[in-house]
Amino acid sequence: MELSLFANWFLAGLQTLLLIALAPLLLGWIRACKAMLHNHSPASLWQPYRDLRKFFRKEVVVADGASWLFRATPYIVLGTMILSAGVVPLVATDLPTAAIADVIVLTSFFALARFFSALAAMDTGTAFGGMGASREMMLSALAEPAMLMAVFTLSMTANTTNLSSTIEYLLQHGLVLRPSFIFAALGLMMVAIAETGRIPIDNPSTHLELTMVHEAMILEYSGRHLGLIEWAHQIKLMVYGVLIANLFIPWGIATTLTPEALGIGVLAIIGKLMILGVVLAIYETTLAKLRLFRAPDYLSFAFLLSLLGMLSHVILEVG
């Protein structure tokens, strides 16, 4: 029994490390897909790893007026994203870390990282930092309710807020066409785009003061600190991708800890993330960046979709 418990915890840690290690690769895949859609030669899929190595090898420059909060925030943000990676089932569901926390705790991890990022952005007293922090708080106030509403739609179906239990319930009941899931999936995808700073809400490849949100908060960071924040942002993108892939397309994830099931689970999540990367690249290529004052309309529509999902569940399934 002790060996089995140790093996379960080892697999849980290995799953978390796999999610953290593959996060830059997902970003590289999205960039490559966008480059091909723009008829450009794509960069190497390993370019995000090279960027992180470059950041970690550079010297850290800190503003004179920065406090300990500014220096500690990169480690706090990365730590919360690592904890988030441990909560989300990547390859298997029957693991001890999945029973520790649920979707509410996951949302709290995101909120904690955002809170310290906003404080650190205002800590140096620059105009860009305060502007980015205020914009981030405005968007998060609209994005978090939409995310919770979307996931609660699935939780009401499975009668639990635990992600692993929800996935196992959906697998047991097979493929069922539920309008509530379609609305919830669309709402969660829109929230994921806003929360990870993608087009049309934000553009991570530009530094224009009229458009940037996330980039405005990290302009004062450099070297190792900037590398930690960028890595945490990549992990967050990966976590949202895994959430969408395994909650709404759960087939392939391992429910038993056998070598065959785990191998199928690895191949399944890689295939689903590749498809999501292509969809995101097409979405960003066909849309333009929204004006900042149009972003609340975008997130309000995401909340409306999530709300329609919950109402559809109540009317069609409960009623």
C-alpha positions in Angstrom: 0.0 0.0 0.0 2.8 2.4 0.8 4.6 1.7 -2.4 1.3 2.3 -4.3 0.8 5.6 -2.5 4.4 6.6 -3.3 3.9 5.7 -6.9 0.7 7.7 -7.1 2.4 10.8 -5.7 5.4 10.2 -8.0 3.1 10.1 -11.1 1.3 13.2 -9.8 4.6 15.1 -9.5 5.7 13.8 -12.9 2.4 15.0 -14.5 2.9 18.5 -13.0 6.5 18.6 -14.2 5.4 17.5 -17.7 2.8 20.3 -17.9 5.4 22.9 -16.7 8.0 21.6 -19.1 5.7 21.5 -22.2 4.2 25.0 -21.6 6.9 26.8 -23.7 6.5 24.2 -26.4 2.8 25.0 -26.7 3.6 28.7 -27.2 6.1 27.8 -29.8 3.6 25.7 -31.6 1.0 28.6 -31.6 3.6 31.0 -33.0 4.6 28.6 -35.7 1.0 28.1 -36.8 0.5 31.9 -36.9 3.7 32.3 -39.0 2.5 29.7 -41.5 -0.9 31.4 -41.7 0.9 34.7 -42.4 2.9 32.9 -45.1 6.1 33.4 -43.1 8.9 31.0 -42.3 8.1 29.8 -38.7 10.7 30.0 -36.0 11.9 26.9 -34.2 9.4 25.3 -31.8 12.2 25.5 -29.2 12.5 29.2 -29.5 10.5 29.9 -26.2 13.0 27.7 -24.4 15.9 29.7 -25.9 14.2 32.9 -24.8 13.9 31.7 -21.3 17.5 30.6 -21.2 18.5 34.1 -22.5 16.5 35.7 -19.7 18.0 33.6 -17.0 21.5 34.3 -18.2 21.1 38.1 -18.1 21.7 40.4 -15.2 18.7 41.5 -13.1 18.2 45.3 -13.0 15.9 46.6 -10.3 14.6 50.2 -9.9 16.0 52.2 -7.0 12.5 52.7 -5.5 11.4 49.1 -5.7 10.6 47.3 -2.5 10.9 43.6 -1.6 7.5 43.0 -3.1 8.8 43.8 -6.6 11.6 41.2 -6.2 9.4 38.5 -4.6 6.5 38.8 -7.1 8.1 36.7 -9.9 8.7 33.8 -7.6 5.2 34.1 -6.1 3.6 34.2 -9.6 5.6 31.2 -10.8 4.8 29.3 -7.6 1.1 29.9 -7.9 1.2 28.7 -11.6 3.0 25.6 -10.6 0.3 24.9 -8.0 -2.3 25.5 -10.6 -0.5 23.0 -12.9 -0.7 20.4 -10.1 -4.5 20.8 -9.7 -5.4 20.3 -13.4 -5.5 16.7 -14.7 -3.1 16.5 -17.7 -2.7 12.8 -18.5 -4.5 10.9 -15.7 -7.4 11.6 -13.3 -6.8 9.1 -10.5 -4.0 11.0 -8.8 -3.7 12.4 -5.2 -3.1 16.0 -6.2 -6.5 16.1 -8.0 -8.3 15.4 -4.8 -6.7 18.2 -2.9 -8.2 21.2 -4.8 -11.0 22.0 -7.1 -11.9 24.7 -9.7 -12.6 27.3 -7.0 -9.0 26.9 -5.6 -7.7 27.0 -9.2 -9.4 30.4 -9.7 -8.0 31.6 -6.4 -4.5 30.7 -7.6 -5.0 32.8 -10.7 -6.4 35.7 -8.6 -3.4 35.5 -6.1 -0.9 35.7 -9.0 -2.8 38.7 -10.5 -3.0 40.4 -7.2 0.8 40.4 -6.6 1.5 41.2 -10.3 -0.7 44.4 -10.0 1.0 45.4 -6.7 4.5 44.9 -8.2 3.5 46.9 -11.2 2.5 49.9 -9.0 5.4 49.4 -6.7 8.0 51.3 -8.8 5.6 54.2 -9.3 5.8 54.3 -13.1 2.8 55.4 -15.3 2.9 52.2 -17.4 2.8 50.0 -14.3 -0.2 51.7 -12.8 -2.0 51.7 -16.2 -1.4 48.0 -16.8 -2.5 47.1 -13.3 -5.7 49.0 -13.5 -6.5 47.5 -16.9 -5.7 44.0 -15.6 -8.0 44.4 -12.6 -10.8 45.7 -14.8 -10.5 42.7 -17.2 -10.2 40.1 -14.4 -13.3 41.4 -12.6 -15.2 40.4 -15.8 -13.3 37.3 -16.7 -13.4 35.4 -13.4 -17.3 35.3 -13.1 -17.5 34.0 -16.7 -14.9 31.3 -16.0 -16.6 30.2 -12.8 -20.0 30.2 -14.5 -18.7 28.0 -17.4 -17.0 25.5 -15.1 -20.0 25.4 -12.7 -22.1 24.3 -15.7 -20.1 21.1 -15.9 -19.9 20.8 -12.1 -23.7 20.9 -11.8 -23.9 18.0 -14.3 -21.3 16.0 -12.4 -22.5 17.2 -8.9 -18.9 18.1 -8.0 -16.4 21.0 -8.4 -13.5 18.6 -8.5 -12.0 18.5 -12.0 -10.9 14.9 -12.0 -14.3 13.7 -10.7 -16.1 15.8 -13.4 -13.9 14.3 -16.2 -14.5 10.8 -14.9 -18.3 11.4 -14.8 -18.3 12.7 -18.4 -16.3 9.6 -19.5 -18.7 7.2 -17.8 -21.7 8.7 -19.5 -20.2 8.8 -23.0 -20.8 11.3 -25.8 -24.0 13.2 -25.1 -24.9 16.3 -27.1 -25.6 19.0 -24.4 -26.3 22.6 -25.5 -25.1 23.7 -22.0 -21.6 22.3 -22.7 -21.4 24.1 -26.1 -22.2 27.5 -24.5 -19.9 26.8 -21.6 -17.0 25.8 -23.9 -17.4 28.9 -26.0 -17.5 31.1 -22.9 -14.4 29.4 -21.3 -12.5 29.8 -24.6 -13.2 33.5 -24.7 -12.1 33.8 -21.0 -8.9 31.9 -21.7 -8.0 34.3 -24.5 -8.6 37.3 -22.3 -6.8 35.8 -19.3 -3.7 34.8 -21.2 -3.4 38.2 -23.0 -4.1 37.0 -26.6 -5.7 38.8 -29.5 -8.3 40.4 -29.6 -8.0 41.5 -25.9 -4.2 42.0 -25.8 -1.3 41.6 -28.1 1.8 40.0 -26.4 4.0 40.9 -29.4 3.7 44.7 -29.1 4.5 47.4 -26.6 2.1 50.2 -27.6 0.9 52.1 -24.6 -2.6 52.4 -26.0 -3.1 48.6 -26.3 -0.9 46.7 -23.9 -2.2 45.2 -20.6 0.0 42.4 -19.4 3.2 43.8 -21.0 2.6 47.2 -19.2 2.9 45.5 -15.8 6.2 43.8 -16.5 8.1 46.5 -18.3 10.3 47.2 -15.3 11.4 43.5 -15.0 14.5 42.2 -16.6 16.8 39.2 -16.5 15.9 36.2 -14.3 12.8 38.0 -12.9 11.4 38.6 -16.4 12.1 34.9 -17.3 10.2 33.7 -14.3 7.2 35.9 -15.2 7.2 34.8 -18.9 7.4 31.1 -17.9 4.5 31.6 -15.5 2.5 33.2 -18.3 3.2 30.2 -20.5 2.2 27.8 -17.8 -1.1 29.7 -17.5 -1.8 29.4 -21.2 -1.0 25.7 -20.9 -3.4 25.3 -17.9 -6.3 26.9 -19.8 -5.6 24.7 -22.8 -5.6 21.6 -20.7 -8.8 22.7 -19.0 -10.6 23.1 -22.3 -9.2 20.0 -23.8 -9.9 17.6 -20.9 -13.2 19.0 -19.7 -15.0 19.3 -23.0 -13.0 16.6 -24.9 -12.1 14.2 -22.1 -11.6 11.1 -24.3 -8.1 9.6 -24.1 -7.2 10.7 -20.5 -6.2 7.9 -18.3 -8.6 6.8 -15.6 -6.3 3.9 -14.5 -2.6 4.2 -13.8 -1.5 1.5 -16.2 1.4 2.0 -18.7 -0.9 1.6 -21.6 -3.5 4.0 -20.3 -0.9 6.6 -19.4 0.7 6.3 -22.9 -2.6 6.9 -24.5 -3.2 9.8 -22.2 0.0 11.5 -23.2 -0.7 11.1 -26.9 -4.3 12.3 -26.5 -3.4 15.5 -24.7 -0.6 16.3 -27.2 -3.0 15.8 -30.1 -5.8 17.9 -28.4 -3.4 20.7 -27.6 -2.0 20.8 -31.1 -5.6 21.2 -32.5 -6.3 23.9 -29.9 -3.1 25.7 -30.9 -4.2 25.7 -34.6 -7.6 27.0 -33.7 -6.1 29.8 -31.6 -3.7 30.7 -34.4 -6.6 30.9 -36.9 -8.7 32.9 -34.4 -5.9 35.5 -33.8 -5.1 35.7 -37.5 -8.6 36.5 -38.6 -9.4 39.0 -35.9 -8.0 42.4 -35.1 -7.1 43.9 -31.7 -10.1 45.4 -30.0 -10.1 48.8 -28.5 -9.6 48.7 -24.8 -13.1 50.1 -24.2 -14.6 47.3 -26.2 -13.0 44.6 -24.0 -15.8 44.7 -21.4 -18.3 44.0 -24.2 -16.2 40.9 -25.2 -16.1 39.5 -21.7 -19.7 40.4 -21.0 -20.6 38.2 -24.0 -18.4 35.4 -22.6 -20.3 35.7 -19.3 -23.6 35.6 -21.2 -22.6 32.4 -23.0 -21.6 30.8 -19.7 -24.9 31.9 -18.2 -26.8 30.5 -21.1 -25.0 27.2 -20.6 -26.1 27.1 -16.9 -29.6 28.0 -17.8 -29.7 25.4 -20.5 -28.6 22.8 -18.0 -31.3 23.8 -15.5 -34.1 23.9 -18.2 -33.2 20.9 -20.3 -31.6 18.5 -17.8 -32.8 19.4 -14.3 -36.2 20.6 -15.3 
